[in-house]
Structure formats: structure tokens, C-alpha cells
Amino acid sequence: MEEPELLPLSALQHWACCPRQCAVIHLEQAVDDNLHRLRGQAVHAQVDRPGFELRHGLRVA
């Protein structure tokens, strides 16, 4: 018996927003970087770094 192909959760989010966008990203693997993607990648890169910083009087851990 074959393992079922898993669907990435992000594909459901893209489908809910725009089925065409979902197909372009997940079937054709065609994604252009834009400001939002670059900012998201920068934020995710910091997630596993220990420590904290202060932003506008708020402690961000």
C-alpha cells in the first residue's frame, strides 16, 4: 500500500486566497521574491536565536 501524498498546510492557505496562486506556487514551483516574502524570511531567520531585544519599549524574546 502506497503512502498518501501529503498536502502542505500553506497550500490550503494559498487555495483559500486564490486557487490560481496555489497552482502557480505548488504545482509549477514558480515563486517570485517580493518585499513581503523577504521580510518573512528575515523574521523566520531570527526565531531560533537566543536572547531578546527592546523595540519601542517592548521586550521581544
mmCIF file of the N, C-alpha and C atoms, coordinates in Angstrom:
data_MODEL
# 
_entry.id   MODEL 
# 
loop_
_atom_site.group_PDB 
_atom_site.id 
_atom_site.type_symbol 
_atom_site.label_atom_id 
_atom_site.label_alt_id 
_atom_site.label_comp_id 
_atom_site.label_asym_id 
_atom_site.label_entity_id 
_atom_site.label_seq_id 
_atom_site.pdbx_PDB_ins_code 
_atom_site.Cartn_x 
_atom_site.Cartn_y 
_atom_site.Cartn_z 
_atom_site.occupancy 
_atom_site.B_iso_or_equiv 
_atom_site.pdbx_formal_charge 
_atom_site.auth_seq_id 
_atom_site.auth_comp_id 
_atom_site.auth_asym_id 
_atom_site.auth_atom_id 
_atom_site.pdbx_PDB_model_num 
ATOM 1   N N  . MET A 1 1  ? 0.845  -1.182 0.000   1.00 0.00 ? 1  MET A N  1 
ATOM 2   C CA . MET A 1 1  ? 0.000  0.000  0.000   1.00 0.00 ? 1  MET A CA 1 
ATOM 3   C C  . MET A 1 1  ? 0.892  1.247  0.000   1.00 0.00 ? 1  MET A C  1 
ATOM 4   N N  . GLU A 1 2  ? 0.599  2.175  -0.881  1.00 0.00 ? 2  GLU A N  1 
ATOM 5   C CA . GLU A 1 2  ? 1.400  3.383  -1.008  1.00 0.00 ? 2  GLU A CA 1 
ATOM 6   C C  . GLU A 1 2  ? 1.017  4.410  0.056   1.00 0.00 ? 2  GLU A C  1 
ATOM 7   N N  . GLU A 1 3  ? 2.029  5.183  0.454   1.00 0.00 ? 3  GLU A N  1 
ATOM 8   C CA . GLU A 1 3  ? 1.786  6.279  1.392   1.00 0.00 ? 3  GLU A CA 1 
ATOM 9   C C  . GLU A 1 3  ? 1.021  7.381  0.662   1.00 0.00 ? 3  GLU A C  1 
ATOM 10  N N  . PRO A 1 4  ? 0.032  7.995  1.320   1.00 0.00 ? 4  PRO A N  1 
ATOM 11  C CA . PRO A 1 4  ? -0.683 9.100  0.665   1.00 0.00 ? 4  PRO A CA 1 
ATOM 12  C C  . PRO A 1 4  ? 0.234  10.318 0.541   1.00 0.00 ? 4  PRO A C  1 
ATOM 13  N N  . GLU A 1 5  ? 0.039  11.067 -0.527  1.00 0.00 ? 5  GLU A N  1 
ATOM 14  C CA . GLU A 1 5  ? 0.823  12.280 -0.717  1.00 0.00 ? 5  GLU A CA 1 
ATOM 15  C C  . GLU A 1 5  ? 0.290  13.347 0.231   1.00 0.00 ? 5  GLU A C  1 
ATOM 16  N N  . LEU A 1 6  ? 1.191  13.943 1.002   1.00 0.00 ? 6  LEU A N  1 
ATOM 17  C CA . LEU A 1 6  ? 0.789  14.948 1.972   1.00 0.00 ? 6  LEU A CA 1 
ATOM 18  C C  . LEU A 1 6  ? 0.660  16.313 1.306   1.00 0.00 ? 6  LEU A C  1 
ATOM 19  N N  . LEU A 1 7  ? -0.290 17.070 1.767   1.00 0.00 ? 7  LEU A N  1 
ATOM 20  C CA . LEU A 1 7  ? -0.542 18.409 1.248   1.00 0.00 ? 7  LEU A CA 1 
ATOM 21  C C  . LEU A 1 7  ? -0.004 19.425 2.252   1.00 0.00 ? 7  LEU A C  1 
ATOM 22  N N  . PRO A 1 8  ? 0.882  20.310 1.826   1.00 0.00 ? 8  PRO A N  1 
ATOM 23  C CA . PRO A 1 8  ? 1.384  21.326 2.759   1.00 0.00 ? 8  PRO A CA 1 
ATOM 24  C C  . PRO A 1 8  ? 0.256  22.240 3.238   1.00 0.00 ? 8  PRO A C  1 
ATOM 25  N N  . LEU A 1 9  ? 0.297  22.594 4.497   1.00 0.00 ? 9  LEU A N  1 
ATOM 26  C CA . LEU A 1 9  ? -0.713 23.482 5.049   1.00 0.00 ? 9  LEU A CA 1 
ATOM 27  C C  . LEU A 1 9  ? -0.742 24.815 4.296   1.00 0.00 ? 9  LEU A C  1 
ATOM 28  N N  . SER A 1 10 ? 0.429  25.263 3.859   1.00 0.00 ? 10 SER A N  1 
ATOM 29  C CA . SER A 1 10 ? 0.490  26.525 3.111   1.00 0.00 ? 10 SER A CA 1 
ATOM 30  C C  . SER A 1 10 ? -0.314 26.441 1.812   1.00 0.00 ? 10 SER A C  1 
ATOM 31  N N  . ALA A 1 11 ? -0.422 25.248 1.233   1.00 0.00 ? 11 ALA A N  1 
ATOM 32  C CA . ALA A 1 11 ? -1.201 25.103 0.001   1.00 0.00 ? 11 ALA A CA 1 
ATOM 33  C C  . ALA A 1 11 ? -2.682 25.386 0.269   1.00 0.00 ? 11 ALA A C  1 
ATOM 34  N N  . LEU A 1 12 ? -3.180 24.974 1.428   1.00 0.00 ? 12 LEU A N  1 
ATOM 35  C CA . LEU A 1 12 ? -4.582 25.266 1.771   1.00 0.00 ? 12 LEU A CA 1 
ATOM 36  C C  . LEU A 1 12 ? -4.803 26.766 1.937   1.00 0.00 ? 12 LEU A C  1 
ATOM 37  N N  . GLN A 1 13 ? -3.829 27.428 2.554   1.00 0.00 ? 13 GLN A N  1 
ATOM 38  C CA . GLN A 1 13 ? -3.932 28.872 2.733   1.00 0.00 ? 13 GLN A CA 1 
ATOM 39  C C  . GLN A 1 13 ? -3.922 29.567 1.375   1.00 0.00 ? 13 GLN A C  1 
ATOM 40  N N  . HIS A 1 14 ? -3.026 29.124 0.487   1.00 0.00 ? 14 HIS A N  1 
ATOM 41  C CA . HIS A 1 14 ? -2.969 29.729 -0.843  1.00 0.00 ? 14 HIS A CA 1 
ATOM 42  C C  . HIS A 1 14 ? -4.247 29.449 -1.633  1.00 0.00 ? 14 HIS A C  1 
ATOM 43  N N  . TRP A 1 15 ? -4.797 28.242 -1.504  1.00 0.00 ? 15 TRP A N  1 
ATOM 44  C CA . TRP A 1 15 ? -6.032 27.887 -2.212  1.00 0.00 ? 15 TRP A CA 1 
ATOM 45  C C  . TRP A 1 15 ? -7.192 28.760 -1.735  1.00 0.00 ? 15 TRP A C  1 
ATOM 46  N N  . ALA A 1 16 ? -7.265 28.990 -0.420  1.00 0.00 ? 16 ALA A N  1 
ATOM 47  C CA . ALA A 1 16 ? -8.347 29.815 0.124   1.00 0.00 ? 16 ALA A CA 1 
ATOM 48  C C  . ALA A 1 16 ? -8.265 31.244 -0.401  1.00 0.00 ? 16 ALA A C  1 
ATOM 49  N N  . CYS A 1 17 ? -7.056 31.727 -0.585  1.00 0.00 ? 17 CYS A N  1 
ATOM 50  C CA . CYS A 1 17 ? -6.849 33.090 -1.080  1.00 0.00 ? 17 CYS A CA 1 
ATOM 51  C C  . CYS A 1 17 ? -7.101 33.151 -2.588  1.00 0.00 ? 17 CYS A C  1 
ATOM 52  N N  . CYS A 1 18 ? -6.476 32.219 -3.324  1.00 0.00 ? 18 CYS A N  1 
ATOM 53  C CA . CYS A 1 18 ? -6.569 32.251 -4.782  1.00 0.00 ? 18 CYS A CA 1 
ATOM 54  C C  . CYS A 1 18 ? -6.136 30.893 -5.347  1.00 0.00 ? 18 CYS A C  1 
ATOM 55  N N  . PRO A 1 19 ? -7.060 30.086 -5.877  1.00 0.00 ? 19 PRO A N  1 
ATOM 56  C CA . PRO A 1 19 ? -6.690 28.773 -6.422  1.00 0.00 ? 19 PRO A CA 1 
ATOM 57  C C  . PRO A 1 19 ? -5.607 28.854 -7.499  1.00 0.00 ? 19 PRO A C  1 
ATOM 58  N N  . ARG A 1 20 ? -5.619 29.912 -8.306  1.00 0.00 ? 20 ARG A N  1 
ATOM 59  C CA . ARG A 1 20 ? -4.587 30.055 -9.336  1.00 0.00 ? 20 ARG A CA 1 
ATOM 60  C C  . ARG A 1 20 ? -3.215 30.253 -8.695  1.00 0.00 ? 20 ARG A C  1 
ATOM 61  N N  . GLN A 1 21 ? -3.160 31.094 -7.666  1.00 0.00 ? 21 GLN A N  1 
ATOM 62  C CA . GLN A 1 21 ? -1.907 31.321 -6.952  1.00 0.00 ? 21 GLN A CA 1 
ATOM 63  C C  . GLN A 1 21 ? -1.403 30.004 -6.359  1.00 0.00 ? 21 GLN A C  1 
ATOM 64  N N  . CYS A 1 22 ? -2.294 29.207 -5.819  1.00 0.00 ? 22 CYS A N  1 
ATOM 65  C CA . CYS A 1 22 ? -1.924 27.909 -5.250  1.00 0.00 ? 22 CYS A CA 1 
ATOM 66  C C  . CYS A 1 22 ? -1.281 27.027 -6.311  1.00 0.00 ? 22 CYS A C  1 
ATOM 67  N N  . ALA A 1 23 ? -1.871 26.973 -7.487  1.00 0.00 ? 23 ALA A N  1 
ATOM 68  C CA . ALA A 1 23 ? -1.326 26.143 -8.557  1.00 0.00 ? 23 ALA A CA 1 
ATOM 69  C C  . ALA A 1 23 ? 0.042  26.644 -9.014  1.00 0.00 ? 23 ALA A C  1 
ATOM 70  N N  . VAL A 1 24 ? 0.183  27.949 -9.153  1.00 0.00 ? 24 VAL A N  1 
ATOM 71  C CA . VAL A 1 24 ? 1.455  28.512 -9.599  1.00 0.00 ? 24 VAL A CA 1 
ATOM 72  C C  . VAL A 1 24 ? 2.557  28.191 -8.592  1.00 0.00 ? 24 VAL A C  1 
ATOM 73  N N  . ILE A 1 25 ? 2.252  28.327 -7.311  1.00 0.00 ? 25 ILE A N  1 
ATOM 74  C CA . ILE A 1 25 ? 3.263  28.116 -6.277  1.00 0.00 ? 25 ILE A CA 1 
ATOM 75  C C  . ILE A 1 25 ? 3.559  26.634 -6.066  1.00 0.00 ? 25 ILE A C  1 
ATOM 76  N N  . HIS A 1 26 ? 2.520  25.806 -5.930  1.00 0.00 ? 26 HIS A N  1 
ATOM 77  C CA . HIS A 1 26 ? 2.715  24.420 -5.506  1.00 0.00 ? 26 HIS A CA 1 
ATOM 78  C C  . HIS A 1 26 ? 2.833  23.420 -6.656  1.00 0.00 ? 26 HIS A C  1 
ATOM 79  N N  . LEU A 1 27 ? 2.267  23.714 -7.799  1.00 0.00 ? 27 LEU A N  1 
ATOM 80  C CA . LEU A 1 27 ? 2.388  22.787 -8.931  1.00 0.00 ? 27 LEU A CA 1 
ATOM 81  C C  . LEU A 1 27 ? 3.517  23.189 -9.866  1.00 0.00 ? 27 LEU A C  1 
ATOM 82  N N  . GLU A 1 28 ? 3.587  24.469 -10.165 1.00 0.00 ? 28 GLU A N  1 
ATOM 83  C CA . GLU A 1 28 ? 4.604  24.941 -11.105 1.00 0.00 ? 28 GLU A CA 1 
ATOM 84  C C  . GLU A 1 28 ? 5.899  25.359 -10.413 1.00 0.00 ? 28 GLU A C  1 
ATOM 85  N N  . GLN A 1 29 ? 5.878  25.429 -9.081  1.00 0.00 ? 29 GLN A N  1 
ATOM 86  C CA . GLN A 1 29 ? 7.066  25.823 -8.296  1.00 0.00 ? 29 GLN A CA 1 
ATOM 87  C C  . GLN A 1 29 ? 7.618  27.165 -8.761  1.00 0.00 ? 29 GLN A C  1 
ATOM 88  N N  . ALA A 1 30 ? 6.732  28.065 -9.134  1.00 0.00 ? 30 ALA A N  1 
ATOM 89  C CA . ALA A 1 30 ? 7.148  29.382 -9.626  1.00 0.00 ? 30 ALA A CA 1 
ATOM 90  C C  . ALA A 1 30 ? 6.776  30.442 -8.600  1.00 0.00 ? 30 ALA A C  1 
ATOM 91  N N  . VAL A 1 31 ? 7.774  30.908 -7.866  1.00 0.00 ? 31 VAL A N  1 
ATOM 92  C CA . VAL A 1 31 ? 7.539  31.923 -6.841  1.00 0.00 ? 31 VAL A CA 1 
ATOM 93  C C  . VAL A 1 31 ? 8.571  33.027 -7.004  1.00 0.00 ? 31 VAL A C  1 
ATOM 94  N N  . ASP A 1 32 ? 8.093  34.239 -7.125  1.00 0.00 ? 32 ASP A N  1 
ATOM 95  C CA . ASP A 1 32 ? 8.990  35.392 -7.188  1.00 0.00 ? 32 ASP A CA 1 
ATOM 96  C C  . ASP A 1 32 ? 9.113  35.993 -5.793  1.00 0.00 ? 32 ASP A C  1 
ATOM 97  N N  . ASP A 1 33 ? 10.326 36.374 -5.427  1.00 0.00 ? 33 ASP A N  1 
ATOM 98  C CA . ASP A 1 33 ? 10.500 37.060 -4.162  1.00 0.00 ? 33 ASP A CA 1 
ATOM 99  C C  . ASP A 1 33 ? 9.927  38.453 -4.265  1.00 0.00 ? 33 ASP A C  1 
ATOM 100 N N  . ASN A 1 34 ? 9.258  38.871 -3.213  1.00 0.00 ? 34 ASN A N  1 
ATOM 101 C CA . ASN A 1 34 ? 8.773  40.241 -3.118  1.00 0.00 ? 34 ASN A CA 1 
ATOM 102 C C  . ASN A 1 34 ? 9.077  40.739 -1.708  1.00 0.00 ? 34 ASN A C  1 
ATOM 103 N N  . LEU A 1 35 ? 8.745  41.954 -1.435  1.00 0.00 ? 35 LEU A N  1 
ATOM 104 C CA . LEU A 1 35 ? 9.066  42.561 -0.147  1.00 0.00 ? 35 LEU A CA 1 
ATOM 105 C C  . LEU A 1 35 ? 8.497  41.747 1.014   1.00 0.00 ? 35 LEU A C  1 
ATOM 106 N N  . HIS A 1 36 ? 7.267  41.272 0.895   1.00 0.00 ? 36 HIS A N  1 
ATOM 107 C CA . HIS A 1 36 ? 6.624  40.522 1.977   1.00 0.00 ? 36 HIS A CA 1 
ATOM 108 C C  . HIS A 1 36 ? 7.338  39.195 2.235   1.00 0.00 ? 36 HIS A C  1 
ATOM 109 N N  . ARG A 1 37 ? 7.701  38.487 1.180   1.00 0.00 ? 37 ARG A N  1 
ATOM 110 C CA . ARG A 1 37 ? 8.421  37.215 1.346   1.00 0.00 ? 37 ARG A CA 1 
ATOM 111 C C  . ARG A 1 37 ? 9.797  37.444 1.963   1.00 0.00 ? 37 ARG A C  1 
ATOM 112 N N  . LEU A 1 38 ? 10.489 38.467 1.519   1.00 0.00 ? 38 LEU A N  1 
ATOM 113 C CA . LEU A 1 38 ? 11.824 38.754 2.049   1.00 0.00 ? 38 LEU A CA 1 
ATOM 114 C C  . LEU A 1 38 ? 11.758 39.140 3.525   1.00 0.00 ? 38 LEU A C  1 
ATOM 115 N N  . ARG A 1 39 ? 10.768 39.944 3.890   1.00 0.00 ? 39 ARG A N  1 
ATOM 116 C CA . ARG A 1 39 ? 10.602 40.297 5.308   1.00 0.00 ? 39 ARG A CA 1 
ATOM 117 C C  . ARG A 1 39 ? 10.275 39.056 6.137   1.00 0.00 ? 39 ARG A C  1 
ATOM 118 N N  . GLY A 1 40 ? 9.398  38.214 5.642   1.00 0.00 ? 40 GLY A N  1 
ATOM 119 C CA . GLY A 1 40 ? 9.045  36.989 6.358   1.00 0.00 ? 40 GLY A CA 1 
ATOM 120 C C  . GLY A 1 40 ? 10.243 36.081 6.548   1.00 0.00 ? 40 GLY A C  1 
ATOM 121 N N  . GLN A 1 41 ? 11.057 35.938 5.525   1.00 0.00 ? 41 GLN A N  1 
ATOM 122 C CA . GLN A 1 41 ? 12.255 35.101 5.639   1.00 0.00 ? 41 GLN A CA 1 
ATOM 123 C C  . GLN A 1 41 ? 13.225 35.676 6.664   1.00 0.00 ? 41 GLN A C  1 
ATOM 124 N N  . ALA A 1 42 ? 13.348 36.998 6.714   1.00 0.00 ? 42 ALA A N  1 
ATOM 125 C CA . ALA A 1 42 ? 14.249 37.632 7.682   1.00 0.00 ? 42 ALA A CA 1 
ATOM 126 C C  . ALA A 1 42 ? 13.745 37.411 9.105   1.00 0.00 ? 42 ALA A C  1 
ATOM 127 N N  . VAL A 1 43 ? 12.453 37.523 9.313   1.00 0.00 ? 43 VAL A N  1 
ATOM 128 C CA . VAL A 1 43 ? 11.885 37.305 10.650  1.00 0.00 ? 43 VAL A CA 1 
ATOM 129 C C  . VAL A 1 43 ? 12.051 35.849 11.065  1.00 0.00 ? 43 VAL A C  1 
ATOM 130 N N  . HIS A 1 44 ? 11.788 34.917 10.167  1.00 0.00 ? 44 HIS A N  1 
ATOM 131 C CA . HIS A 1 44 ? 11.927 33.495 10.487  1.00 0.00 ? 44 HIS A CA 1 
ATOM 132 C C  . HIS A 1 44 ? 13.374 33.124 10.789  1.00 0.00 ? 44 HIS A C  1 
ATOM 133 N N  . ALA A 1 45 ? 14.315 33.801 10.177  1.00 0.00 ? 45 ALA A N  1 
ATOM 134 C CA . ALA A 1 45 ? 15.729 33.508 10.426  1.00 0.00 ? 45 ALA A CA 1 
ATOM 135 C C  . ALA A 1 45 ? 16.116 33.860 11.854  1.00 0.00 ? 45 ALA A C  1 
ATOM 136 N N  . GLN A 1 46 ? 15.394 34.787 12.483  1.00 0.00 ? 46 GLN A N  1 
ATOM 137 C CA . GLN A 1 46 ? 15.710 35.214 13.839  1.00 0.00 ? 46 GLN A CA 1 
ATOM 138 C C  . GLN A 1 46 ? 15.023 34.380 14.911  1.00 0.00 ? 46 GLN A C  1 
ATOM 139 N N  . VAL A 1 47 ? 14.088 33.544 14.541  1.00 0.00 ? 47 VAL A N  1 
ATOM 140 C CA . VAL A 1 47 ? 13.260 32.822 15.513  1.00 0.00 ? 47 VAL A CA 1 
ATOM 141 C C  . VAL A 1 47 ? 14.072 31.974 16.476  1.00 0.00 ? 47 VAL A C  1 
ATOM 142 N N  . ASP A 1 48 ? 15.069 31.275 16.008  1.00 0.00 ? 48 ASP A N  1 
ATOM 143 C CA . ASP A 1 48 ? 15.813 30.347 16.849  1.00 0.00 ? 48 ASP A CA 1 
ATOM 144 C C  . ASP A 1 48 ? 17.015 30.970 17.543  1.00 0.00 ? 48 ASP A C  1 
ATOM 145 N N  . ARG A 1 49 ? 17.236 32.259 17.358  1.00 0.00 ? 49 ARG A N  1 
ATOM 146 C CA . ARG A 1 49 ? 18.363 32.908 18.021  1.00 0.00 ? 49 ARG A CA 1 
ATOM 147 C C  . ARG A 1 49 ? 17.983 33.216 19.463  1.00 0.00 ? 49 ARG A C  1 
ATOM 148 N N  . PRO A 1 50 ? 18.831 32.828 20.423  1.00 0.00 ? 50 PRO A N  1 
ATOM 149 C CA . PRO A 1 50 ? 18.510 33.116 21.822  1.00 0.00 ? 50 PRO A CA 1 
ATOM 150 C C  . PRO A 1 50 ? 18.641 34.609 22.122  1.00 0.00 ? 50 PRO A C  1 
ATOM 151 N N  . GLY A 1 51 ? 17.977 35.027 23.177  1.00 0.00 ? 51 GLY A N  1 
ATOM 152 C CA . GLY A 1 51 ? 18.109 36.408 23.618  1.00 0.00 ? 51 GLY A CA 1 
ATOM 153 C C  . GLY A 1 51 ? 16.828 37.196 23.426  1.00 0.00 ? 51 GLY A C  1 
ATOM 154 N N  . PHE A 1 52 ? 16.965 38.492 23.563  1.00 0.00 ? 52 PHE A N  1 
ATOM 155 C CA . PHE A 1 52 ? 15.816 39.377 23.399  1.00 0.00 ? 52 PHE A CA 1 
ATOM 156 C C  . PHE A 1 52 ? 16.312 40.736 22.895  1.00 0.00 ? 52 PHE A C  1 
ATOM 157 N N  . GLU A 1 53 ? 15.361 41.556 22.489  1.00 0.00 ? 53 GLU A N  1 
ATOM 158 C CA . GLU A 1 53 ? 15.673 42.917 22.085  1.00 0.00 ? 53 GLU A CA 1 
ATOM 159 C C  . GLU A 1 53 ? 14.539 43.817 22.542  1.00 0.00 ? 53 GLU A C  1 
ATOM 160 N N  . LEU A 1 54 ? 14.821 45.065 22.639  1.00 0.00 ? 54 LEU A N  1 
ATOM 161 C CA . LEU A 1 54 ? 13.791 46.047 23.003  1.00 0.00 ? 54 LEU A CA 1 
ATOM 162 C C  . LEU A 1 54 ? 13.372 46.816 21.767  1.00 0.00 ? 54 LEU A C  1 
ATOM 163 N N  . ARG A 1 55 ? 12.067 46.841 21.531  1.00 0.00 ? 55 ARG A N  1 
ATOM 164 C CA . ARG A 1 55 ? 11.514 47.578 20.398  1.00 0.00 ? 55 ARG A CA 1 
ATOM 165 C C  . ARG A 1 55 ? 10.431 48.513 20.927  1.00 0.00 ? 55 ARG A C  1 
ATOM 166 N N  . HIS A 1 56 ? 10.655 49.782 20.795  1.00 0.00 ? 56 HIS A N  1 
ATOM 167 C CA . HIS A 1 56 ? 9.664  50.785 21.219  1.00 0.00 ? 56 HIS A CA 1 
ATOM 168 C C  . HIS A 1 56 ? 9.180  50.520 22.647  1.00 0.00 ? 56 HIS A C  1 
ATOM 169 N N  . GLY A 1 57 ? 10.113 50.163 23.534  1.00 0.00 ? 57 GLY A N  1 
ATOM 170 C CA . GLY A 1 57 ? 9.751  49.932 24.939  1.00 0.00 ? 57 GLY A CA 1 
ATOM 171 C C  . GLY A 1 57 ? 9.200  48.552 25.228  1.00 0.00 ? 57 GLY A C  1 
ATOM 172 N N  . LEU A 1 58 ? 9.095  47.684 24.225  1.00 0.00 ? 58 LEU A N  1 
ATOM 173 C CA . LEU A 1 58 ? 8.606  46.326 24.424  1.00 0.00 ? 58 LEU A CA 1 
ATOM 174 C C  . LEU A 1 58 ? 9.769  45.348 24.360  1.00 0.00 ? 58 LEU A C  1 
ATOM 175 N N  . ARG A 1 59 ? 9.757  44.375 25.239  1.00 0.00 ? 59 ARG A N  1 
ATOM 176 C CA . ARG A 1 59 ? 10.790 43.333 25.213  1.00 0.00 ? 59 ARG A CA 1 
ATOM 177 C C  . ARG A 1 59 ? 10.312 42.224 24.277  1.00 0.00 ? 59 ARG A C  1 
ATOM 178 N N  . VAL A 1 60 ? 11.077 41.946 23.247  1.00 0.00 ? 60 VAL A N  1 
ATOM 179 C CA . VAL A 1 60 ? 10.758 40.903 22.283  1.00 0.00 ? 60 VAL A CA 1 
ATOM 180 C C  . VAL A 1 60 ? 11.737 39.756 22.514  1.00 0.00 ? 60 VAL A C  1 
ATOM 181 N N  . ALA A 1 61 ? 11.192 38.632 22.984  1.00 0.00 ? 61 ALA A N  1 
ATOM 182 C CA . ALA A 1 61 ? 12.043 37.466 23.309  1.00 0.00 ? 61 ALA A CA 1 
ATOM 183 C C  . ALA A 1 61 ? 11.913 36.412 22.237  1.00 0.00 ? 61 ALA A C  1 
# 
